Amino acid sequence: MAQLWGGRFTKQTDQMVYDFNASIRFDKRLLQQDIEGSIAHVVMLEKQGILTCEEKDAIVKGLTEIREEVEAGRLDISTQYEDVHSFVEATLIDRIGDAGKKMHTGRSRNDQVALDMKLYVRGEVLAIQEELKELLTTLLHLMEDNLETYMPGFTHLQKAQPTTLAHHMGAYFEMFKRDAQRLQDIYRRMNYCPLGAGAFAGTTYPLDRTYTASLLGFEGPTLNSMDSVSDRDYVIEFLSALSTIMMHLSRFSEEIIIWNSNEYRFVEVDDAFSTGSSIMPQKKNPDIAELVRGKTGRVYGALVSILTTMKGLPLAYNKDMQEDKEVTFDAIDTVKDCLRLFDGMLSTMKFNHEIMEKSAMKGFTNATDAADYLVGKGVPFRDAHGIIGQLVLHCLDKGCAIDELSIEELQKISPVFEADVYDAISLKTCVEKRLTTGGPGRQAMLDAIEMQKAYLNTL
């Protein structure tokens, strides 16, 4: 058992207790951050006269070599150590001797692990933001290419009014745009350095915490040493943001699954993102969309786990907080995979424009516009609403769309109808006249696309 403590103990820790307590099997993922933080710490210690220049140089050189060897596969992170911090420190001492024993001066594992986790999450916030940018770019291309791809819009999963595929994709653009903005907010709020907080009460050494923070790219040091080591709000916020991303992906996946069904046939998922059946040779299943939908619960679970872990913890550090890592690592990996695969599926998907347009025509999606047509002819809206309701019943009996009725049939229900009604209730007219900001009309969509392009340039 290789550990950094034990002076006041008279016997060895039980092996089962040691294994239960150890975190190296998962926190070895923090090696890069642990070494980055240690280098910044010793550079600051030398600046403050706590280490000599020679000691600092030896430590930095030793840490750099450990990192390079692990990355190259020449050095294994041994599970005989309790955690990644003890592995790094013990390996350094083995290599450079007593100078390595001074690396931990003025530092506790509490502020060390708080720093490592914050550095890791900060990097992953940026990485996931890049994945979102790729998905947003795909959505923007779909918006540009489908300004006149007419389709039914839905409420209660029933056809409601006509819209365009561009408009529909624009709704998801807004969702994932908010996700990216949430990540930006989290980054800004979490970007303060806990290193130098010690176990929870600071240290008597003359540390320059502002300097250390600047070396690590933080806005500054955290302002309360007790909160510094016990804060996991940024993990909770991050997992909440990841859960929201997954919720949006899951909603999108649900629509793709529905649209891919034989009953809809709005889309065809590319073979590269589909699977077949072991018994039914005709099947082509949208497994990626289904798995994304399913993995949403996994990410939700990570959020609930850390919320539950933190809810009863007194100040300051408690070992319970070790539970923040595995669930966070798994959630990050899951969201990255889902974003990449979903983007690949979406960018290769075939949209069946003709089927989508016919679905809009057969679903009475122009009924509201037909009522608005009558209002324009002087009919009170409530009366117009009733007339179009009768018209829909008549069409259901005949098995046709409103605009497939002759003018004579229309006038039997209301003499107000004239020949110009057909143009007024065509899908193109229904969509194009909706020009308010956020609507599906061509000019409104072109304006929105320009604004979204400008936003993407800020990411």
C-alpha positions as semicolon CSV with decimal commas, in nm:
position;residue;x (nm);y (nm);z (nm)
1;M;0,000;0,000;0,000
2;A;0,167;0,322;-0,118
3;Q;0,026;0,622;0,065
4;L;0,129;0,971;0,174
5;W;0,011;0,940;0,533
6;G;0,042;0,693;0,822
7;G;0,278;0,849;1,076
8;R;0,022;0,844;1,357
9;F;-0,102;0,493;1,273
10;T;0,031;0,182;1,449
11;K;-0,095;-0,080;1,207
12;Q;-0,171;-0,123;0,841
13;T;-0,508;-0,037;0,691
14;D;-0,717;-0,343;0,617
15;Q;-0,676;-0,429;0,248
16;M;-1,050;-0,417;0,184
17;V;-1,071;-0,075;0,353
18;Y;-0,773;0,045;0,149
19;D;-0,928;-0,071;-0,177
20;F;-1,263;0,086;-0,087
21;N;-1,093;0,414;0,001
22;A;-0,861;0,426;-0,301
23;S;-0,955;0,629;-0,608
24;I;-0,664;0,572;-0,844
25;R;-0,857;0,337;-1,074
26;F;-1,066;0,636;-1,187
27;D;-0,885;0,954;-1,079
28;K;-0,582;0,857;-1,289
29;R;-0,773;1,042;-1,559
30;L;-0,663;1,360;-1,375
31;L;-0,289;1,300;-1,424
32;Q;-0,249;1,586;-1,673
33;Q;-0,430;1,830;-1,443
34;D;-0,244;1,708;-1,134
35;I;0,092;1,768;-1,297
36;E;-0,017;2,102;-1,443
37;G;-0,128;2,219;-1,099
38;S;0,187;2,093;-0,929
39;I;0,410;2,273;-1,177
40;A;0,225;2,600;-1,120
41;H;0,247;2,546;-0,743
42;V;0,623;2,493;-0,735
43;V;0,686;2,783;-0,973
44;M;0,498;3,001;-0,724
45;L;0,689;2,848;-0,429
46;E;1,020;2,941;-0,594
47;K;0,896;3,294;-0,666
48;Q;0,807;3,330;-0,297
49;G;1,148;3,203;-0,184
50;I;1,006;2,885;-0,034
51;L;1,194;2,666;-0,286
52;T;1,529;2,731;-0,449
53;C;1,553;2,771;-0,824
54;E;1,740;2,441;-0,844
55;E;1,469;2,259;-0,649
56;K;1,198;2,409;-0,865
57;D;1,378;2,314;-1,186
58;A;1,432;1,956;-1,068
59;I;1,066;1,917;-0,972
60;V;0,936;2,068;-1,297
61;K;1,171;1,850;-1,504
62;G;1,070;1,538;-1,311
63;L;0,698;1,610;-1,343
64;T;0,730;1,682;-1,713
65;E;0,911;1,353;-1,770
66;I;0,646;1,158;-1,574
67;R;0,370;1,312;-1,785
68;E;0,551;1,242;-2,112
69;E;0,627;0,883;-2,019
70;V;0,268;0,810;-1,915
71;E;0,136;0,965;-2,236
72;A;0,383;0,762;-2,443
73;G;0,289;0,439;-2,264
74;R;0,635;0,391;-2,112
75;L;0,511;0,440;-1,755
76;D;0,203;0,278;-1,607
77;I;-0,004;0,443;-1,334
78;S;0,019;0,168;-1,075
79;T;-0,287;0,079;-0,869
80;Q;-0,060;0,013;-0,569
81;Y;-0,102;0,385;-0,501
82;E;-0,405;0,527;-0,327
83;D;-0,470;0,801;-0,580
84;V;-0,314;0,984;-0,873
85;H;-0,163;1,244;-0,639
86;S;0,031;0,984;-0,439
87;F;0,142;0,813;-0,761
88;V;0,286;1,137;-0,899
89;E;0,453;1,242;-0,575
90;A;0,601;0,901;-0,494
91;T;0,730;0,855;-0,850
92;L;0,885;1,202;-0,841
93;I;1,058;1,135;-0,507
94;D;1,194;0,804;-0,639
95;R;1,347;0,992;-0,931
96;I;1,481;1,319;-0,785
97;G;1,509;1,246;-0,412
98;D;1,454;1,501;-0,135
99;A;1,361;1,787;-0,367
100;G;1,052;1,590;-0,461
101;K;0,946;1,582;-0,093
102;K;0,917;1,962;-0,098
103;M;0,663;1,975;-0,384
104;H;0,367;1,947;-0,147
105;T;0,477;2,240;0,072
106;G;0,183;2,468;0,155
107;R;-0,070;2,237;-0,009
108;S;-0,324;1,976;0,100
109;R;-0,476;1,696;-0,103
110;N;-0,804;1,879;-0,042
111;D;-0,712;2,188;-0,244
112;Q;-0,509;1,973;-0,482
113;V;-0,803;1,752;-0,579
114;A;-1,035;2,055;-0,590
115;L;-0,797;2,214;-0,841
116;D;-0,754;1,897;-1,049
117;M;-1,128;1,845;-1,084
118;K;-1,188;2,209;-1,166
119;L;-0,915;2,209;-1,433
120;Y;-1,059;1,890;-1,582
121;V;-1,418;2,013;-1,591
122;R;-1,308;2,349;-1,729
123;G;-1,138;2,174;-2,020
124;E;-1,438;1,951;-2,084
125;V;-1,671;2,251;-2,088
126;L;-1,470;2,384;-2,383
127;A;-1,453;2,042;-2,551
128;I;-1,829;1,989;-2,536
129;Q;-1,885;2,344;-2,656
130;E;-1,687;2,249;-2,968
131;E;-1,907;1,943;-3,019
132;L;-2,214;2,165;-2,992
133;K;-2,066;2,404;-3,247
134;E;-2,035;2,116;-3,495
135;L;-2,399;2,020;-3,441
136;L;-2,512;2,382;-3,470
137;T;-2,322;2,413;-3,797
138;T;-2,501;2,106;-3,934
139;L;-2,836;2,250;-3,828
140;L;-2,756;2,582;-3,992
141;H;-2,680;2,409;-4,323
142;L;-3,012;2,224;-4,304
143;M;-3,189;2,553;-4,241
144;E;-3,024;2,715;-4,543
145;D;-3,103;2,420;-4,770
146;N;-3,469;2,376;-4,672
147;L;-3,635;2,716;-4,678
148;E;-3,905;2,578;-4,910
149;T;-3,924;2,221;-4,784
150;Y;-4,283;2,225;-4,661
151;M;-4,397;1,994;-4,385
152;P;-4,663;1,976;-4,117
153;G;-4,598;2,133;-3,782
154;F;-4,744;1,949;-3,484
155;T;-4,911;2,013;-3,151
156;H;-5,018;1,717;-2,935
157;L;-4,844;1,505;-3,203
158;Q;-5,125;1,600;-3,442
159;K;-5,081;1,801;-3,759
160;A;-5,147;2,165;-3,680
161;Q;-5,014;2,421;-3,929
162;P;-4,773;2,410;-4,221
163;T;-4,414;2,505;-4,167
164;T;-4,079;2,428;-4,328
165;L;-3,800;2,191;-4,243
166;A;-3,578;2,500;-4,207
167;H;-3,809;2,637;-3,940
168;H;-3,823;2,302;-3,760
169;M;-3,444;2,271;-3,759
170;G;-3,425;2,630;-3,639
171;A;-3,612;2,531;-3,323
172;Y;-3,340;2,278;-3,239
173;F;-3,074;2,535;-3,324
174;E;-3,220;2,756;-3,052
175;M;-3,214;2,469;-2,801
176;F;-2,851;2,379;-2,861
177;K;-2,756;2,746;-2,877
178;R;-2,890;2,786;-2,523
179;D;-2,688;2,480;-2,424
180;A;-2,371;2,645;-2,553
181;Q;-2,458;2,966;-2,369
182;R;-2,509;2,771;-2,046
183;L;-2,161;2,623;-2,083
184;Q;-2,018;2,972;-2,131
185;D;-2,191;3,085;-1,812
186;I;-2,057;2,785;-1,619
187;Y;-1,703;2,847;-1,743
188;R;-1,713;3,210;-1,631
189;R;-1,854;3,127;-1,288
190;M;-1,619;2,837;-1,211
191;N;-1,298;2,999;-1,335
192;Y;-1,145;3,076;-0,993
193;C;-0,854;2,884;-0,846
194;P;-0,884;2,687;-0,517
195;L;-0,513;2,605;-0,492
196;G;-0,364;2,749;-0,174
197;A;-0,675;2,688;0,034
198;G;-0,495;2,404;0,213
199;A;-0,705;2,151;0,399
200;F;-0,968;2,423;0,450
201;A;-0,801;2,704;0,652
202;G;-0,525;2,825;0,422
203;T;-0,160;2,800;0,524
204;T;0,107;2,988;0,716
205;Y;0,339;2,985;0,415
206;P;0,349;3,315;0,221
207;L;0,179;3,181;-0,091
208;D;0,091;3,411;-0,380
209;R;-0,247;3,264;-0,477
210;T;-0,313;3,532;-0,736
211;Y;0,008;3,439;-0,917
212;T;-0,075;3,067;-0,910
213;A;-0,421;3,142;-1,046
214;S;-0,278;3,345;-1,333
215;L;-0,033;3,065;-1,423
216;L;-0,329;2,827;-1,457
217;G;-0,547;3,066;-1,659
218;F;-0,796;3,147;-1,383
219;E;-0,957;3,487;-1,328
220;G;-0,819;3,486;-0,977
221;P;-0,811;3,286;-0,653
222;T;-1,124;3,171;-0,469
223;L;-1,202;3,400;-0,176
224;N;-1,290;3,156;0,103
225;S;-1,062;2,864;0,176
226;M;-1,337;2,660;0,340
227;D;-1,566;2,692;0,038
228;S;-1,270;2,633;-0,194
229;V;-1,228;2,269;-0,093
230;S;-1,596;2,189;-0,036
231;D;-1,746;2,350;-0,347
232;R;-1,883;2,115;-0,610
233;D;-2,144;2,357;-0,744
234;Y;-1,960;2,377;-1,074
235;V;-1,985;1,997;-1,113
236;I;-2,357;2,011;-1,039
237;E;-2,407;2,298;-1,285
238;F;-2,206;2,116;-1,549
239;L;-2,401;1,793;-1,505
240;S;-2,724;1,992;-1,517
241;A;-2,614;2,149;-1,846
242;L;-2,518;1,805;-1,981
243;S;-2,858;1,671;-1,876
244;T;-3,028;1,952;-2,066
245;I;-2,818;1,878;-2,376
246;M;-2,924;1,514;-2,352
247;M;-3,288;1,614;-2,306
248;H;-3,268;1,813;-2,630
249;L;-3,094;1,528;-2,810
250;S;-3,357;1,287;-2,679
251;R;-3,646;1,502;-2,804
252;F;-3,478;1,527;-3,144
253;S;-3,413;1,152;-3,145
254;E;-3,778;1,082;-3,067
255;E;-3,884;1,285;-3,370
256;I;-3,634;1,112;-3,595
257;I;-3,758;0,772;-3,474
258;I;-4,117;0,873;-3,554
259;W;-4,023;1,031;-3,887
260;N;-3,824;0,721;-3,982
261;S;-4,125;0,491;-3,928
262;N;-4,311;0,335;-4,221
263;E;-4,616;0,542;-4,130
264;Y;-4,434;0,874;-4,172
265;R;-4,135;0,810;-4,402
266;F;-4,024;1,173;-4,363
267;V;-3,660;1,065;-4,330
268;E;-3,431;0,778;-4,411
269;V;-3,141;0,723;-4,177
270;D;-2,816;0,644;-4,357
271;D;-2,704;0,279;-4,352
272;A;-2,390;0,378;-4,161
273;F;-2,607;0,490;-3,867
274;S;-2,862;0,208;-3,876
275;T;-2,875;-0,160;-3,785
276;G;-3,084;-0,456;-3,896
277;S;-3,272;-0,739;-3,732
278;S;-3,136;-1,087;-3,663
279;I;-3,467;-1,242;-3,775
280;M;-3,657;-0,986;-3,985
281;P;-3,460;-0,915;-4,304
282;Q;-3,667;-0,610;-4,402
283;K;-3,580;-0,412;-4,089
284;K;-3,363;-0,099;-4,082
285;N;-3,361;0,033;-3,729
286;P;-3,269;0,385;-3,608
287;D;-3,055;0,245;-3,327
288;I;-2,835;0,553;-3,280
289;A;-3,139;0,772;-3,216
290;E;-3,279;0,511;-2,978
291;L;-2,951;0,478;-2,789
292;V;-2,916;0,855;-2,754
293;R;-3,270;0,864;-2,618
294;G;-3,186;0,581;-2,378
295;K;-2,855;0,722;-2,256
296;T;-3,027;1,042;-2,147
297;G;-3,132;0,865;-1,827
298;R;-2,770;0,774;-1,759
299;V;-2,666;1,139;-1,760
300;Y;-2,967;1,237;-1,550
301;G;-2,850;0,973;-1,302
302;A;-2,510;1,139;-1,271
303;L;-2,674;1,471;-1,183
304;V;-2,905;1,314;-0,924
305;S;-2,611;1,120;-0,778
306;I;-2,394;1,426;-0,708
307;L;-2,692;1,628;-0,582
308;T;-2,770;1,347;-0,339
309;T;-2,406;1,314;-0,234
310;M;-2,373;1,685;-0,156
311;K;-2,708;1,748;0,011
312;G;-2,607;1,650;0,365
313;L;-2,237;1,735;0,382
314;P;-2,117;1,971;0,656
315;L;-1,823;2,200;0,586
316;A;-1,553;2,154;0,484
317;Y;-1,408;1,857;0,292
318;N;-1,561;1,509;0,333
319;K;-1,455;1,185;0,166
320;D;-1,805;1,158;0,015
321;M;-1,691;1,414;-0,243
322;Q;-1,473;1,148;-0,404
323;E;-1,802;1,027;-0,557
324;D;-1,808;1,330;-0,788
325;K;-1,556;1,184;-1,031
326;E;-1,680;0,855;-1,174
327;V;-2,028;0,981;-1,252
328;T;-1,894;1,303;-1,403
329;F;-1,638;1,122;-1,618
330;D;-1,905;0,882;-1,743
331;A;-2,151;1,165;-1,817
332;I;-1,887;1,357;-2,013
333;D;-1,795;1,052;-2,220
334;T;-2,161;0,975;-2,285
335;V;-2,251;1,327;-2,396
336;K;-1,948;1,354;-2,624
337;D;-2,029;1,024;-2,792
338;C;-2,396;1,116;-2,830
339;L;-2,321;1,457;-2,981
340;R;-2,072;1,315;-3,231
341;L;-2,290;1,025;-3,340
342;F;-2,607;1,233;-3,356
343;D;-2,433;1,495;-3,569
344;G;-2,306;1,222;-3,803
345;M;-2,653;1,070;-3,829
346;L;-2,820;1,408;-3,892
347;S;-2,568;1,524;-4,151
348;T;-2,612;1,204;-4,358
349;M;-2,989;1,171;-4,320
350;K;-3,212;1,186;-4,628
351;F;-3,525;1,401;-4,598
352;N;-3,815;1,296;-4,819
353;H;-3,937;1,639;-4,925
354;E;-4,229;1,525;-5,137
355;I;-4,372;1,299;-4,867
356;M;-4,339;1,576;-4,608
357;E;-4,524;1,822;-4,832
358;K;-4,803;1,575;-4,910
359;S;-4,842;1,506;-4,538
360;A;-4,891;1,876;-4,473
361;M;-5,153;1,900;-4,750
362;K;-5,350;1,598;-4,628
363;G;-5,349;1,704;-4,265
364;F;-5,562;2,020;-4,288
365;T;-5,265;2,224;-4,173
366;N;-5,403;2,516;-4,375
367;A;-5,732;2,521;-4,181
368;T;-5,626;2,820;-3,970
369;D;-5,533;3,010;-4,286
370;A;-5,870;2,924;-4,440
371;A;-6,037;3,075;-4,134
372;D;-5,813;3,383;-4,164
373;Y;-5,919;3,407;-4,532
374;L;-6,283;3,433;-4,426
375;V;-6,194;3,691;-4,161
376;G;-6,030;3,892;-4,436
377;K;-6,364;3,880;-4,621
378;G;-6,546;4,027;-4,319
379;V;-6,657;3,710;-4,139
380;P;-6,611;3,731;-3,757
381;F;-6,333;3,495;-3,648
382;R;-6,553;3,277;-3,427
383;D;-6,798;3,226;-3,716
384;A;-6,509;3,158;-3,954
385;H;-6,373;2,899;-3,709
386;G;-6,708;2,715;-3,717
387;I;-6,733;2,728;-4,098
388;I;-6,388;2,574;-4,142
389;G;-6,473;2,308;-3,885
390;Q;-6,770;2,207;-4,103
391;L;-6,543;2,214;-4,407
392;V;-6,296;1,977;-4,242
393;L;-6,577;1,734;-4,156
394;H;-6,690;1,741;-4,519
395;C;-6,336;1,671;-4,639
396;L;-6,298;1,383;-4,394
397;D;-6,611;1,227;-4,536
398;K;-6,478;1,270;-4,892
399;G;-6,122;1,173;-4,805
400;C;-5,969;1,486;-4,955
401;A;-5,788;1,808;-4,861
402;I;-5,956;2,149;-4,837
403;D;-5,785;2,280;-5,148
404;E;-5,901;1,974;-5,346
405;L;-6,266;2,082;-5,317
406;S;-6,420;2,271;-5,606
407;I;-6,527;2,632;-5,561
408;E;-6,888;2,518;-5,583
409;E;-6,841;2,278;-5,294
410;L;-6,672;2,548;-5,090
411;Q;-6,951;2,797;-5,157
412;K;-7,216;2,547;-5,046
413;I;-7,065;2,574;-4,699
414;S;-7,001;2,950;-4,719
415;P;-7,084;3,181;-5,010
416;V;-6,797;3,407;-4,900
417;F;-6,544;3,180;-5,068
418;E;-6,408;3,304;-5,400
419;A;-6,158;3,167;-5,650
420;D;-5,870;3,344;-5,473
421;V;-5,908;3,106;-5,179
422;Y;-5,686;2,845;-5,344
423;D;-5,387;3,074;-5,353
424;A;-5,464;3,199;-5,002
425;I;-5,451;2,850;-4,851
426;S;-5,167;2,699;-5,054
427;L;-4,878;2,571;-4,842
428;K;-4,644;2,829;-4,991
429;T;-4,877;3,116;-4,907
430;C;-4,955;2,981;-4,562
431;V;-4,584;2,973;-4,480
432;E;-4,463;3,280;-4,667
433;K;-4,707;3,524;-4,512
434;R;-4,583;3,440;-4,163
435;L;-4,308;3,698;-4,155
436;T;-4,305;3,797;-3,790
437;T;-3,969;3,751;-3,619
438;G;-3,926;3,382;-3,544
439;G;-4,180;3,268;-3,804
440;P;-4,130;3,025;-4,093
441;G;-4,166;3,277;-4,376
442;R;-3,869;3,291;-4,611
443;Q;-3,753;3,641;-4,520
444;A;-3,801;3,579;-4,148
445;M;-3,593;3,262;-4,181
446;L;-3,322;3,437;-4,383
447;D;-3,299;3,702;-4,111
448;A;-3,275;3,431;-3,845
449;I;-3,006;3,244;-4,039
450;E;-2,791;3,557;-4,061
451;M;-2,821;3,609;-3,686
452;Q;-2,732;3,246;-3,617
453;K;-2,429;3,271;-3,844
454;A;-2,312;3,573;-3,649
455;Y;-2,361;3,380;-3,324
456;L;-2,161;3,080;-3,449
457;N;-1,872;3,313;-3,527
458;T;-1,855;3,401;-3,156
459;L;-1,802;3,041;-3,046
